[in-house]
Amino acid sequence: MIQLKASRNSGFSLIEMAIVLAIIGLILGGIMLGQDLLRAAQLQKVQSDIQQYDAAVQQFYQKYNSLPGDMPDATTYWSGVNNGNGNFTIDSTNEMFGTWQQMSLAGFIGGTYTGVSTGTTPGSRAGTNVPATAVDGVVAQMRYVTTCALTGEVSLANIFEVNYSLGADGFANGSSWLTSAEAQSLDAKMDDGFACRGRFRGIGGASCPAYNATTGDYSLSASGLGCGINYLTDRFK
């Protein structure tokens, strides 16, 4: 008598499927956690860099009684530099790029910088004439500009601008790289937590700071990378 052997289903059982899905979930969760930790580390480095540059400007001023880049007699100290006009504002292209070159030559920051524009609008290139940051394509620049300000706040000042730039990185000049929540978090750590008030100014498009003109509150519900950073230096003469 011929006996028929029951065929075994070669597909996954519910238990096996549950195990596979759980593993996939753990992998995806680990990836997302890793991305969050990387982003947090990048923002922490940007914060420490701005504070380092701010301290370097103060130290330069204390030693030379001038702002780096704006120094009217820089050529008496170093070769290959341009003199500034000595008006205590970073208000020209040569002064903007001379800032980093002169602070480096004076030993207040690391790196080597050319002190001149690359010639391609806006003329900045990470690691060439301005410092790179921990965020790919984002650079730090110092210049004298009008920034966002609530009523009664200083609007025209020397600032560190931390944002995307052109040059070798290929990003649109001034394009934003922070969410409103990230900008508010950095603002709270470095200043007062309010947009367009104090030294830290979250700047950018319609989604940043999308602030209340009276209170300066950030719009934390705004999604997307709508913000950049303006950080005011201390006032000089």
Order of alpha helices (4+ residues) and beta strands (2+ residues): alpha-alpha-beta-beta-alpha-beta-beta
